[in-house]
Amino acid sequence: MKTSHSLIDKRGISSRVVAHIYLTCLLVLLYAPILLIIIFSFTKSKVFGNWTGFTFALYENLFAGYDFSAQVRVDPNLYRALIYTGLIAFISAIIATMLGTLAAIGIYNMRQRDRRITMFVNSIPMINPDILTGISLFLLFVFLGISRGLGTVIAAHVVFCTPYVVLSVMPRLTKMNPNIYEAALDLGATPFQALRKVLMPELWPGMISGFILSLTLSIDDFGVTFFTKGSDGLETLSTFIYADARKGGLTPELRPLFSIIFLTILVLLIIMNIRTKKQTKKLIKQ
């Protein structure tokens, strides 16, 4: 018996060691490229991987808009792309959050069979390849005779972000007491008042998660943006990077920009996780 127990213990220890090694390798593969970008954002070399000494020159160039050593201006298209990226991401995330929240409430109030079918249909845009969604929307806009530009890009981003908001809000609805909304109506509240004062506070964490996810997806998107931006000179960060890479290299100031974006999103996620833990502890105490 002792021998069998010792064998089981050894197998358990070895499986845990293998699992830890696998997880470590996976995390290294995921985060090593990002870490390298952050490290080489503190050197002035135009060639990535060539360390020429620690300096904040690239950050200074990024914020000043001028490369002091080369006596040239940083590509103004980079700043224009950054502005458009933020504008598109913010507007599309807000619209997608509102539409996704209302859609989730409507889906939740369906019958069980209809809810399953609708959630299956909702998951299709998330599974679809980015390029397929982009081409489909491009053909739709051409068929309808809509000129492509800022409006079509925002509409396209809303289309592929909304299903993620539905997926973020739905778990909050399933955990919520369904009688609260009915009680608010019985006490004289209008449907809009019950929605604003009863449902929204309950769904707020899911809405915030959906908003941040939509914001991240919009900033990250290339395929849909490329096919729906038109030919009027509209560029986002992803399309600017694509055009910049085709010229034979990337603008060095992109390295500090990527680092700032990554660290900003990381801080937001940490804040969200801390808030979620605090809310969970309060619910447990209650």
Backbone as a ProteinNet text record, in pm:
[ID]
protein_1_A
[PRIMARY]
MKTSHSLIDKRGISSRVVAHIYLTCLLVLLYAPILLIIIFSFTKSKVFGNWTGFTFALYENLFAGYDFSAQVRVDPNLYRALIYTGLIAFISAIIATMLGTLAAIGIYNMRQRDRRITMFVNSIPMINPDILTGISLFLLFVFLGISRGLGTVIAAHVVFCTPYVVLSVMPRLTKMNPNIYEAALDLGATPFQALRKVLMPELWPGMISGFILSLTLSIDDFGVTFFTKGSDGLETLSTFIYADARKGGLTPELRPLFSIIFLTILVLLIIMNIRTKKQTKKLIKQ
[TERTIARY]
82.4	0	85.9	194	281.8	347.6	383.5	448.4	353.8	226.8	128.3	101.6	92.5	70.4	188.5	309.5	428.4	435.7	391.6	389.9	289.1	171.5	68.2	116.4	184.3	236.2	341.2	429.1	533.1	472.9	370.1	303.6	235.7	173.8	107.8	206.4	321.7	425.4	481.9	509.3	565.8	467.4	337.3	236.9	224.9	237.4	233.2	355	471.1	593.7	581.7	532	513.7	414.3	305.2	204.2	263.3	345.9	408.2	507.4	583.5	678.7	604.5	497	416	357.3	302.1	242.2	347.1	464.9	573.7	617.5	633.9	673	567.6	441.5	332.5	332.6	350.2	353	474.1	588.2	707.7	684.8	623.8	596.1	498.3	403.3	301.8	358.4	437.8	476.8	620.2	703.9	842.1	848.9	769.8	776.1	735.3	632.5	588.6	697.1	759.1	866.7	984.4	1016.1	1125.1	1093.7	967.8	927.8	944.7	903.7	916.2	1063.3	1148	1291.7	1355.4	1327.1	1391.7	1324.2	1219.6	1163.9	1250.8	1347.1	1437.4	1576.3	1582.3	1706.9	1675	1771.1	1744.9	1758.6	1809.1	1836.1	1710.4	1724.4	1612.1	1588.1	1690.9	1679.7	1642	1530.1	1485.3	1583.1	1625.3	1719.5	1861.3	1885.9	2020.4	2021.5	2081.4	2082.8	2198.9	2166.7	2269.7	2280.5	2223.1	2230.7	2093.7	2080.1	1952.5	1924.3	1804.5	1764.5	1612.4	1558.9	1415.4	1389.1	1484.8	1475.8	1350.8	1317.6	1200.5	1072.1	1064.9	947.7	940.2	1056.4	1060.5	1017.7	1066.5	1027.5	877.6	824.3	682.6	594	629.8	546.3	578.4	703.1	740.8	708.8	699	670.9	791.2	911.6	1033.1	1148.9	1218.5	1336.3	1458.3	1504.8	1609.4	1743.5	1776	1906.4	1910.9	1799.1	1795.4	1746.8	1702.5	1653.2	1537.8	1447.2	1329.2	1206.2	1093.1	967.3	924.9	865.8	806.7	686.7	665.8	559.3	426.2	369.4	242.5	126.1	138.9	34.1	18.3	126.7	120.1	24.6	34.2	-53.6	-197.9	-212.6	-347.3	-410.1	-330.3	-378.5	-414.3	-335.1	-361.5	-491.9	-515.5	-639.5	-760.3	-751.6	-863.1	-886.4	-778.7	-792.4	-868.2	-829	-896.7	-1041	-1065.7	-1201.7	-1293.1	-1246.7	-1326.3	-1351.5	-1246.2	-1260	-1357.9	-1349	-1434.3	-1580.7	-1605.8	-1744.8	-1806.3	-1733.5	-1788.4	-1808	-1719.4	-1733.6	-1857.1	-1883.2	-2002.6	-2129.8	-2135.7	-2255	-2274.2	-2164.7	-2172.4	-2216.4	-2171.3	-2210.2	-2359.5	-2411.7	-2555.4	-2639.4	-2601.6	-2676.6	-2665.5	-2544.6	-2521.9	-2596.6	-2603.8	-2676.6	-2826	-2883.3	-3025.5	-3055.2	-2962.8	-2980.6	-2975.8	-2884.9	-2872.9	-3000.1	-3057.4	-3183.5	-3294.9	-3300.5	-3403.9	-3386.4	-3262.7	-3235.1	-3268.3	-3235.5	-3260.6	-3409.6	-3494	-3639.3	-3706.6	-3628.6	-3684.4	-3710.1	-3783.7	-3798.9	-3666.1	-3651.1	-3523.5	-3470.7	-3559.5	-3517.9	-3475.3	-3554.7	-3521.2	-3392.7	-3371.2	-3249.5	-3125.8	-3132.3	-3018.7	-2987.9	-3091.8	-3072.2	-3009.6	-3062.1	-3012.1	-2867.9	-2833.7	-2696.3	-2601	-2650.5	-2569.3	-2542.6	-2647.4	-2631.9	-2538.8	-2549	-2464.5	-2315.7	-2288.3	-2148.9	-2083.5	-2162.7	-2107.7	-2010.6	-2045.1	-1948.2	-1817	-1819.8	-1696.7	-1608	-1671.9	-1597.1	-1546.8	-1622.4	-1585.7	-1444.3	-1368.4	-1238.9	-1258.4	-1163.7	-1170.7	-1183.4	-1108.9	-1107.4	-1243.2	-1310.7	-1442.9	-1544.9	-1540.3	-1630.1	-1601.1	-1472.8	-1434.7	-1481.4	-1460.4	-1502.9	-1655.3	-1725.5	-1872.3	-1927.2	-1872.4	-1918	-1879.3	-1760.6	-1718.1	-1816.4	-1854.3	-1949.3	-2087.2	-2126	-2255.5	-2258	-2151.9	-2147.2	-2143.9	-2072	-2067.6	-2206	-2273.3	-2407.2	-2508.3	-2497.5	-2590.5	-2550.8	-2434	-2388	-2341.6	-2295.4	-2248.3	-2098.9	-2061	-1919	-1847.2	-1734.3	-1661.5	-1576.7	-1571.2	-1495.4	-1508.8	-1505	-1510.4	-1639.6	-1752	-1881.5	-1891.3	-1843.2	-1851.1	-1757.3	-1642.4	-1549.7	-1612.3	-1673.8	-1739.5	-1853.4	-1935.2	-2045.3	-1994.4	-1885.3	-1827.8	-1774.6	-1710.8	-1657.6	-1769.9	-1879.1	-1995.4	-2049.7	-2050.8	-2103.7	-2026.9	-1892.5	-1818.5	-1790.6	-1815.9	-1796.3	-1921.4	-2039.7	-2165	-2182.5	-2152.7	-2167.1	-2083.9	-1967.6	-1883.6	-1947.4	-2014.5	-2085.2	-2200.5	-2274.2	-2383.1	-2329	-2215.6	-2154.2	-2106.1	-2067.9	-2021	-2136.3	-2248.4	-2362.4	-2450.7	-2460.3	-2551.9	-2529.5	-2404.7	-2386.1	-2441.3	-2436	-2491.4	-2643	-2705.4	-2851.3	-2894.1	-2818	-2852.9	-2836.2	-2742.6	-2722	-2820.7	-2882.9	-2970.5	-3106.3	-3164.9	-3299.9	-3400.7	-3472.1	-3563.2	-3684.3	-3711	-3828.9	-3805.9	-3679.7	-3650.8	-3712.1	-3696.8	-3751.7	-3904	-3966.7	-4113.2	-4161.1	-4084.7	-4121.6	-4116.1	-4016.3	-4004.6	-4123.8	-4167.9	-4285.7	-4412.1	-4425.1	-4542.2	-4547.6	-4430	-4423.8	-4440.1	-4468.7	-4502.6	-4395	-4281.6	-4175.5	-4212.4	-4174.2	-4193.2	-4088	-4108.4	-4006.5	-3868	-3864.2	-3734.9	-3670.2	-3751.8	-3698	-3647.1	-3722.9	-3680.4	-3550.8	-3540.6	-3419.1	-3299.2	-3319.2	-3208.8	-3169.7	-3267.4	-3239.4	-3229.1	-3279.7	-3277.3	-3184.2	-3208	-3127.6	-2983.6	-2968	-2835	-2734.2	-2769.6	-2672.1	-2630.1	-2722.1	-2689.5	-2600.4	-2623.3	-2549.6	-2421.9	-2397.1	-2285.1	-2149.6	-2114.5	-1984	-1969.2	-2077.4	-2073.4	-2062.3	-2128.1	-2121.1	-1980.6	-1917.9	-1781.1	-1685.2	-1701.6	-1616.4	-1635.3	-1762.2	-1790.9	-1735.1	-1740.3	-1686.6	-1535.9	-1465	-1318.7	-1279.3	-1353.9	-1325.5	-1347.6	-1456.6	-1485.4	-1377.9	-1334.1	-1229	-1100.8	-1064.6	-943	-953.4	-1067.6	-1087.2	-1083.2	-1141.5	-1144	-1004.2	-926.4	-789.2	-705.6	-730.6	-650.4	-686.6	-807.2	-858.4	-781.5	-760	-699.2	-787.7	-829.3	-900.5	-1027	-1112.8	-1238.8	-1212	-1118.3	-1086.1	-1029.9	-942.6	-876.8	-978.8	-1083.5	-1182	-1293.5	-1306.7	-1419	-1374.6	-1243.4	-1196.7	-1200.8	-1211	-1215.3	-1077.7	-1076.6	-949.8	-933.2	-992.7	-984.5	-870.3	-780.3	-666.5	-688.4	-800.6	-826.5	-735.3	-663.2	-573.5	-594.4	-587.9	-581.5	-441.9	-412.7	-279.4	-245.9	-344.4	-317.9	-288.4	-365.9	-342	-216.3	-185.8	-62	60.7	55.2	166.7	185.7	73.3	79.7	148.3	107.4	167.5	313.6	343.9	480.6	573.1	523	603.7	635.4	543.9	566.1	676.1	706.8	813.4	951.4	957.6	1086.9	1125.6	1038.6	1069.9	959.9	970.7	870.5	928.4	844.9	885.2	927.1	1046.7	1095.3	1002.9	932.8	844.7	723.7	702.5	594.2	623.6	750.2	785.9	739	769.4	714.5	562.3	505.3	359.5	295.1	348.7	298.2	311.5	423.9	448.5	345.3	315.2	217	78.4	40.4	-91.6	-103.9	0.5	-2.2	-12.9	68.7	67.9	-64.3	-124.5	-254.9	-362.8	-367	-465.5	-441	-313.9	-278.7	-327.3	-307.8	-354	-506.4	-575.9	-722.4	-772.1	-707.7	-746.4	-721.5	-608.9	-578.9	-683.2	-719.5	-822.2	-955.3	-991.5	-1117.1	-1116.5	-1006.3	-997.8	-1005.8	-941.5	-946.9	-1089.7	-1156.9	-1295.5	-1387.4	-1366.4	-1448.7	-1428.5	-1304.4	-1276.2	-1342.6	-1338	-1401.1	-1552.5	-1612.9	-1757.4	-1795.5	-1712.5	-1737.9	-1730.7	-1631.9	-1618.4	-1738.5	-1788.2	-1905.3	-2028.7	-2045.9	-2159.4	-2152	-2030	-2011.8	-2045.8	-2004.1	-2032.2	-2181	-2249.2	-2394.1	-2468.7
-121.2	0	126.3	122.5	238.2	264.5	153.3	167.4	231	186.4	241.3	388.5	422.6	563.5	649.9	600.8	677.2	696.5	592.8	605.3	711	709.3	808.2	949.1	963.1	1094.5	1144	1052.5	1090.3	1131.6	1055.9	1090.3	1226.9	1250.9	1380	1494.9	1475.3	1579.1	1603.1	1494	1507.7	1576	1545.2	1609	1758	1793.4	1934.9	2009.8	1943.9	2005.8	2029.3	1929.2	1941.9	2053.9	2060.8	2164.7	2303.8	2318	2446.5	2486.1	2389.2	2417	2459.8	2387.8	2420.2	2561.4	2593.6	2725.5	2835.8	2809.7	2908.8	2934.3	2827.2	2840.8	2918.2	2890.3	2958.1	3107.2	3142.1	3283	3355.4	3286.2	3346.4	3376	3280.4	3300.2	3415.9	3431.6	3536.3	3675	3684.1	3815.5	3856.6	3764.1	3800.1	3905.4	3893.2	3997.5	4135.5	4138.8	4267	4324.9	4238.4	4283.3	4338.9	4275.6	4323.4	4461.7	4481.3	4612.5	4719.8	4688	4784.1	4814.4	4710.8	4730.1	4817.1	4785.6	4859	4992.8	5026	5161.2	5261.4	5210.7	5296.2	5305.6	5280.6	5301.3	5375.1	5447.4	5536.4	5467.8	5345.3	5277.7	5265.9	5293.5	5279.5	5133.6	5049.4	4906.3	4832.7	4762	4689.3	4575.8	4567.3	4465	4515.6	4638.4	4697.8	4795.8	4756.5	4838.8	4938.3	5067.7	5172	5255.5	5205.5	5279.6	5323.6	5332.8	5369.5	5518.2	5547.5	5686.5	5695.7	5815	5842.4	5917.7	5913.9	5993.9	5962.6	5833.6	5796.9	5848.4	5845.9	5901.3	6053	6118.8	6263.5	6296.3	6216.8	6238.1	6217.8	6113.5	6080.9	6195.1	6254.6	6361	6497.9	6515.3	6644.8	6652	6533.4	6530.6	6566.6	6555.2	6594.4	6504.8	6449.6	6366.8	6459.7	6488.2	6588.8	6546.3	6416.5	6371.2	6376	6339.3	6338.8	6471.8	6563.1	6694.4	6683.4	6586.3	6569.1	6550.5	6584.2	6566.6	6420.4	6374.7	6240.8	6242.4	6133.5	6125	6173.4	6283.7	6335.2	6237.8	6147.1	6047.5	5955.2	5938.2	5856.1	5917.2	6048.7	6117.2	6118.5	6137	6134.8	5996.8	5891.9	5754.5	5727.1	5781.2	5762.1	5829.2	5950.1	6022.5	5946.8	5903.2	5829.4	5695.7	5630.2	5503.7	5523.3	5625.7	5654.8	5696.2	5779.7	5827.5	5712.5	5629.9	5515.5	5417.2	5387.5	5289.7	5338.5	5466.1	5519.5	5524.6	5578.5	5590.1	5452.6	5363.5	5229.8	5149.5	5167.3	5095.3	5142.2	5273	5326.3	5274.2	5283.6	5237.8	5087.4	5011.5	4865.6	4827.3	4902.6	4873.9	4896.1	5004.8	5033	4928.4	4902.6	4805.5	4664.7	4627.3	4493.8	4471.1	4575.8	4564	4545.1	4626.7	4613.9	4478.9	4434.5	4304.5	4191.3	4200.8	4097.1	4089	4206.1	4208.5	4143.2	4176.7	4116	3965.8	3921.2	3777	3703.2	3765	3701.5	3677.4	3766	3754.1	3664.2	3604.2	3508.9	3374	3290	3152	3078.7	2971.1	2901	2859	2803.9	2755.2	2871.2	2978.7	3095.8	3161.4	3159.1	3218.3	3142.9	3010.8	2930.3	2956	2964.1	2988.8	3126.6	3227.6	3364.4	3376.7	3311.1	3315.7	3244.7	3139.2	3070.7	3164.3	3235.9	3331.8	3445.6	3487.4	3595.2	3556.1	3426.1	3380.8	3369.5	3368.8	3352.5	3464.8	3595.1	3700.9	3691.2	3632.1	3618.2	3506.6	3404.8	3291.4	3322.1	3405.7	3440.3	3499.2	3462	3528.3	3676.9	3757.2	3902.5	3944.4	3876.3	3913.7	3886.3	3779.7	3747.6	3854.3	3898.7	4005.9	4134.2	4164.9	4286.5	4286	4175.5	4164.6	4170.9	4104	4104.5	4245.6	4319.7	4457.5	4548	4524	4601	4582.2	4457	4428.5	4486.6	4484.3	4541.9	4691.8	4761.9	4907.1	4941.6	4861.9	4884.6	4861.3	4754.3	4721.9	4831.9	4888.4	4993.8	5131.4	5140.5	5268.2	5365.3	5314.3	5399.3	5424.2	5550.9	5583.6	5550.7	5483.4	5437.1	5548.1	5547.1	5648.9	5626.3	5733.4	5723.9	5658.1	5696.1	5641	5491	5443.3	5299.2	5219.4	5276.4	5207.6	5194.5	5303.1	5299.3	5197.6	5198.6	5102.7	4959.5	4936.4	4802.3	4757.2	4847.1	4812.5	4783.3	4857.7	4830.9	4690.9	4652.5	4521.3	4408	4412.5	4298.6	4312	4430.9	4447.4	4413.2	4436.4	4416.3	4273.8	4167.9	4032.5	4008.1	4071.3	4055.2	4122.4	4234.8	4301.7	4214.5	4155	4063.3	3950.8	3896.9	3786.6	3832.1	3958.5	4010.5	4042.3	4087.8	4130.4	4012.7	3911	3799.3	3729.5	3702.3	3638.2	3720.4	3854	3939.1	3926.6	3909.5	3893	3760.1	3655.6	3523.7	3518.3	3598.6	3600.9	3692.7	3784.7	3884.3	3823.3	3872.2	3829.5	3886	3802.2	3852.6	3927.5	3912	3976	4124.1	4169.1	4308.6	4404.2	4372.7	4458.7	4463.6	4348.8	4343	4420.2	4411.3	4483.7	4634.5	4680.3	4823.3	4872.4	4790.5	4826.6	4828.8	4732.6	4727	4846.7	4901.9	5016.3	5150.6	5146.2	5268.2	5321.3	5251.9	5298	5269	5359.1	5334.6	5234.3	5168.5	5074.1	5137.3	5264.1	5331.6	5357.2	5398.8	5421.7	5292	5183.8	5053.9	5007.5	5037.2	5001	5080	5209.9	5298.2	5281.2	5263.5	5262.9	5123.3	5022.7	4887	4795.3	4789.1	4696.4	4744.7	4873.1	4924.2	4908.5	4942.6	4920.6	4774.7	4682.2	4539.8	4495.6	4555.7	4514.2	4594.4	4695.2	4786.6	4716.3	4621	4553.7	4483.7	4417	4351.5	4451.6	4566.3	4670.4	4729.5	4752.3	4805.1	4706	4577.1	4473.7	4470.3	4478.4	4479.4	4601.8	4717	4841.2	4831.3	4783.8	4772	4670.5	4560	4458.5	4515.7	4590.1	4652.9	4753.4	4830.9	4930.3	4862.5	4753.1	4680	4617.3	4556.2	4492.2	4593	4710.2	4814	4867.1	4891.1	4939.1	4835.6	4708.3	4598.9	4563.8	4598.8	4547.3	4601.2	4512.7	4551.4	4512.5	4384.4	4332.2	4409.5	4431.3	4501.4	4647.1	4710.4	4851.3	4868.4	4778.1	4787.5	4786.9	4705	4691.9	4796	4866.8	4960.9	5106.9	5135.3	5271.8	5357.3	5293.9	5369.2	5417.5	5512.5	5560.7	5710.9	5766.3	5910.5	5948	5853.7	5883.9	5853.6	5794.2	5757.3	5641.2	5659.4	5555.1	5536.3	5412.2	5382.7	5326.8	5300.1	5250	5121.5	5030.3	4901.9	4918.8	5002.7	5022.5	5106	5199	5276.7	5186.8	5094.8	5001.4	4912.2	4867.6	4783.4	4858.8	4985.1	5064.8	5097	5122.3	5154.8	5034.9	4915.6	4793.7	4763	4796.1	4770.5	4859.9	4969.8	5058.7	5005.1	4898.8	4839.6	4848.3	4901.4	4911.4	4984	4983.4	5049.9	5176.3	5278.2	5402.4	5373	5412.9	5379.2	5427.8	5540.3	5596.5	5508.7	5407.7	5313	5228.7	5205.8	5122.7	5184.1	5311.3	5370.1	5382.1	5403.9	5412.3	5279.3	5168.7	5035.8	5009.1	5050.5	5027.9	5101.3	5224.2	5304.2	5242.8	5198.8	5137.3	5009.5	4925.8	4799.4	4823.4	4915.2	4941.7	5004.7	5088	5148.1	5041.5	4950.5	4842.2	4750.1	4724.7	4639.7	4701.5	4832	4901.8	4896.1	4916.7	4909.7	4770.8	4666.8	4530	4500.8	4550.6	4530.4	4599.9	4723.3	4797.7	4723.9	4672.6	4598.3	4473.1	4400.9	4278.3	4308.6	4417.1	4456.6	4493.1	4568.7	4607.1	4485.3	4392	4270.2	4188.3	4177.9	4102.9	4167.9	4302.3	4374.3	4353.9	4360.3	4339.4	4196.2	4099.4	3959.6	3938	4000.8	3990.1	4053.1	4165.6	4230	4141.4	4076.8	3986.9	3866.9	3814	3698.5	3735.7	3858.2	3902.5	3923.7	3973.1	3992.8	3860.2
0	0	0	82.9	89.6	-45.7	-111.9	-243.3	-344.5	-346.2	-440.4	-411.2	-280.3	-244.6	-287.1	-268.2	-306.8	-457.4	-532.5	-678.9	-723.2	-657.8	-691.5	-660.1	-541.9	-503.1	-603.5	-646	-742.1	-876.1	-918.8	-1044.2	-1033.7	-917.5	-896.8	-898.3	-834.1	-830.9	-970.7	-1042.8	-1178.4	-1272.9	-1260.7	-1346.9	-1315.8	-1185.8	-1149.7	-1202.1	-1196.7	-1249	-1398.6	-1471.2	-1617	-1648.5	-1569.6	-1590.3	-1567.9	-1463.6	-1435.3	-1545.4	-1594.8	-1703.4	-1829.6	-1861.2	-1979	-1967.8	-1849.3	-1828.1	-1837.4	-1781.4	-1787	-1930.7	-2007.8	-2150.2	-2228.2	-2199.2	-2269.3	-2238	-2110	-2070	-2129.6	-2136	-2195.6	-2343.2	-2416	-2558.6	-2580.6	-2487.9	-2503	-2472.1	-2367.3	-2316.1	-2348.8	-2394.3	-2428.9	-2540.4	-2649.2	-2753.1	-2701	-2614.8	-2558.5	-2468.6	-2388	-2299.4	-2379.8	-2492.3	-2577.7	-2635.7	-2675.3	-2728	-2621.1	-2497.8	-2387.9	-2360.7	-2358.8	-2332.4	-2440	-2568	-2677	-2707.1	-2629.5	-2640.7	-2565.6	-2486.4	-2409.6	-2474.2	-2603.4	-2677.3	-2806.6	-2859.2	-2972.7	-3107.2	-3110.2	-3237	-3321.9	-3450.8	-3543.4	-3580.1	-3562.2	-3592.1	-3464.1	-3467.9	-3349.4	-3318	-3191.4	-3149.3	-3134.6	-3180.3	-3169.4	-3052.6	-2939.9	-2819.6	-2827.4	-2821.7	-2831.3	-2704.2	-2595.2	-2469.5	-2421.5	-2289.5	-2228.4	-2248.8	-2298.6	-2320.8	-2332.6	-2300.9	-2317.4	-2448.3	-2540.4	-2663.4	-2745.4	-2758	-2838.7	-2775.5	-2642.5	-2573.8	-2593.2	-2587.6	-2611.2	-2753.6	-2849	-2989	-3009	-2942.9	-2957.9	-2910.5	-2796.2	-2740	-2798.6	-2845.3	-2903.5	-3052.4	-3117.3	-3260.5	-3345.8	-3284.9	-3357.3	-3316.9	-3414.6	-3388.9	-3382.6	-3260.2	-3241.6	-3301	-3291.9	-3343	-3495.1	-3558.2	-3705.2	-3762.7	-3674.8	-3716.1	-3817.2	-3793.3	-3880.5	-3793	-3849	-3776.5	-3781.4	-3672.1	-3670.6	-3765.1	-3836	-3936.3	-3877.3	-3929.5	-3875.2	-3894.2	-3991.4	-4011.6	-3890.8	-3813.5	-3693.4	-3592.2	-3572.6	-3476.7	-3526.2	-3658	-3715.3	-3698.1	-3720.9	-3703.5	-3558.3	-3466.3	-3323	-3282.2	-3332.9	-3301.6	-3355.5	-3480.9	-3541.3	-3468.6	-3428.5	-3356.1	-3225.3	-3148.6	-3022.3	-3043.2	-3144	-3172.1	-3212.3	-3305.5	-3353	-3239.5	-3162.2	-3053.7	-2947.8	-2909.5	-2803.3	-2846.5	-2966.1	-3013.9	-3035.7	-3103.5	-3132.1	-3003.5	-2904.3	-2776.8	-2700.9	-2701.9	-2633.7	-2700.2	-2833.5	-2906.1	-2888	-2899.7	-2884.1	-2742.8	-2641.3	-2503	-2483.3	-2537	-2523.9	-2598.3	-2724.4	-2804.1	-2746.1	-2703.2	-2647.7	-2517.7	-2433.6	-2306.5	-2330.7	-2419	-2451.8	-2517.3	-2604.1	-2669	-2567.4	-2470.4	-2367	-2282.8	-2249.3	-2172.2	-2252.2	-2382.5	-2467.4	-2481.6	-2500.9	-2514.2	-2385.7	-2271.8	-2141.7	-2118.7	-2170.7	-2151	-2254.6	-2343	-2439.1	-2373	-2443.6	-2396.6	-2409.7	-2333.8	-2323.9	-2461	-2544.4	-2676.7	-2766	-2766.9	-2848	-2799.4	-2667.2	-2611.4	-2658.8	-2659.4	-2703.9	-2850.4	-2932.7	-3076.3	-3098.5	-3027.6	-3043.6	-2996.6	-2885.4	-2836.1	-2932.3	-2998.7	-3100.2	-3217.8	-3261.7	-3371.9	-3329.1	-3203.3	-3150.6	-3151	-3134	-3128	-3265.2	-3371.8	-3507.4	-3544.9	-3522.6	-3557.3	-3480.1	-3359.9	-3281.4	-3335.9	-3395.3	-3450.6	-3591.3	-3664	-3801.7	-3810.4	-3911	-3932.3	-3959.9	-3913.5	-3927.9	-4073.9	-4159.6	-4300.7	-4366.9	-4323.1	-4378.9	-4340.6	-4215.7	-4171.1	-4247.9	-4266.9	-4338.2	-4482.9	-4552.1	-4693.1	-4704	-4613.3	-4615.2	-4597.7	-4502.2	-4479.9	-4596.5	-4654	-4771.1	-4886.5	-4914.1	-5021.8	-4991.3	-4863.2	-4823.9	-4849.6	-4810.6	-4830.8	-4979.5	-5058.3	-5203.2	-5263.9	-5221.3	-5273.6	-5240.7	-5119.5	-5076.7	-5129	-5191.7	-5246.4	-5140	-5025.9	-4916.2	-4933.7	-4935.4	-4948.7	-4818.8	-4832.3	-4714.1	-4654.6	-4522.4	-4449.8	-4300	-4223.7	-4077.9	-4030.2	-4090.2	-4049.1	-4070.3	-4184.4	-4212.7	-4121.7	-4087.8	-3997	-3858.1	-3808.7	-3677.3	-3678.6	-3785.1	-3795.9	-3797.9	-3870.9	-3878.3	-3743	-3669	-3536.8	-3437.9	-3449.8	-3364.1	-3391	-3518.2	-3557.2	-3490	-3492.7	-3437.4	-3287	-3229.2	-3084.2	-3003.3	-3060.8	-2987.7	-2933.8	-3009.6	-2954.4	-2828.7	-2820.4	-2700.5	-2579.2	-2601.8	-2492	-2443.1	-2536.2	-2499	-2412.5	-2451.4	-2376.6	-2238.7	-2225	-2096.2	-2001.8	-2057.2	-1974.3	-1933.3	-2017.8	-1993.1	-1858.2	-1815.9	-1683.9	-1568.2	-1578	-1472.7	-1466.5	-1582.4	-1586.4	-1524.6	-1553	-1498.9	-1346.8	-1291.3	-1146.4	-1074	-1147.9	-1087.4	-1051.1	-943.7	-904.2	-1004.6	-1079.6	-1183.7	-1128.3	-998.5	-939	-907.7	-907.3	-871.8	-973.3	-1100.2	-1205.2	-1197.5	-1178.9	-1167.5	-1044.9	-935.7	-813.4	-835.8	-911	-940.7	-1022.6	-1117.6	-1197.7	-1111.6	-1020.3	-931.6	-837.9	-803.3	-711.5	-782.8	-913.3	-986.9	-1079.3	-1090.2	-1180	-1325.3	-1414.2	-1556.6	-1602.6	-1717.5	-1766.7	-1780.7	-1825.6	-1839.8	-1704.2	-1604.9	-1470	-1407.5	-1428.1	-1375.2	-1443	-1572.8	-1645.8	-1593.8	-1573.8	-1534	-1387.8	-1299.5	-1155.1	-1093.8	-1164.7	-1108.4	-1187.7	-1319.6	-1400.9	-1420.7	-1456.3	-1488.4	-1374.3	-1249.1	-1141	-1125.5	-1152.8	-1143.6	-1258.5	-1375.6	-1495.8	-1517.2	-1434.4	-1456.1	-1469.2	-1381.1	-1397.3	-1532.6	-1578.9	-1709.6	-1823.1	-1807.8	-1910.4	-1919.3	-1802.7	-1801.7	-1866.9	-1834	-1895.2	-2045.9	-2090.4	-2233.5	-2302.7	-2233.5	-2290.8	-2309.3	-2205.8	-2214.1	-2321.2	-2328.1	-2430.2	-2570.4	-2588	-2717.9	-2754.5	-2655.5	-2678.6	-2726.3	-2659.2	-2694.1	-2832.8	-2861.3	-2991.5	-3104.7	-3081.7	-3184.3	-3212.7	-3106.6	-3124.3	-3199.5	-3170.5	-3225.3	-3369.9	-3413.1	-3541.2	-3661.4	-3757.6	-3885.3	-4003.3	-4009.5	-4125.8	-4160.1	-4061.3	-4085.2	-4122.7	-4052.1	-4079.7	-4220.3	-4260.8	-4391.1	-4505.2	-4493.4	-4601.7	-4594.8	-4483	-4468.9	-4456.8	-4460.2	-4438.6	-4565.5	-4682.1	-4806	-4849.2	-4941.5	-4998.2	-4978.7	-4871.4	-4845.4	-4752	-4725.1	-4638.3	-4492.2	-4457.9	-4318.9	-4279	-4169.6	-4119.9	-3970.1	-3925.6	-3782.4	-3754	-3629.1	-3595.5	-3670	-3678.5	-3743.6	-3891.8	-3961.3	-4104.6	-4128.3	-4035.9	-4047.3	-4033.2	-3936	-3914.2	-4036.3	-4094.7	-4214.6	-4329.5	-4350.5	-4458.3	-4426.9	-4298.7	-4258.3	-4276.2	-4243.6	-4256.1	-4402.7	-4491.6	-4634.3	-4692	-4622	-4668.2	-4634.5	-4552.5	-4520.4	-4374.7	-4290.7	-4147.6	-4074.2	-3940.2	-3858.3	-3796.9	-3785.5	-3719.9	-3576.5	-3533.9	-3398.7	-3287.7	-3312	-3208.8	-3182.1	-3265.7	-3239.5	-3115.5	-3085.7	-2970.6	-2839	-2811.3	-2688.7	-2690.6	-2808.3	-2817.2	-2780	-2833.3	-2799.4	-2649.7	-2592.5	-2449.9	-2365.3	-2402	-2326.8	-2337.2	-2458.1	-2476.9	-2395.4	-2400.1	-2325.7	-2175	-2122.6	-1978.8	-1933.9	-2019.9	-1987.6	-1975.8	-2073	-2070	-1951	-1920.4	-1805.5	-1674.9	-1659.1	-1537.4	-1526.7	-1639.5	-1639.1	-1596.7	-1648.2	-1612.8	-1465.1	-1412.2	-1270.1	-1183.1	-1220.4	-1145.5	-1149.3	-1268.2	-1282.3	-1196.2	-1193.8	-1112.9	-964.2	-920	-779.3	-739.1	-826.2	-797	-792.3	-885.1	-887.9	-761.1	-714	-590.8	-470.4	-464.8	-354.6	-353.8	-472.1	-482.5	-444.3	-484.2	-450.3	-298	-232.7	-87.7	-16.2	-68.1	-7.4	-19.1	-134.3	-154.9	-62.6	-41.8	46	190.8	232.4	368.3	391.2	286.4	296.7	302.4
[MASK]
++++++++++++++++++++++++++++++++++++++++++++++++++++++++++++++++++++++++++++++++++++++++++++++++++++++++++++++++++++++++++++++++++++++++++++++++++++++++++++++++++++++++++++++++++++++++++++++++++++++++++++++++++++++++++++++++++++++++++++++++++++++++++++++++++++++++++++++++++++++++++++++

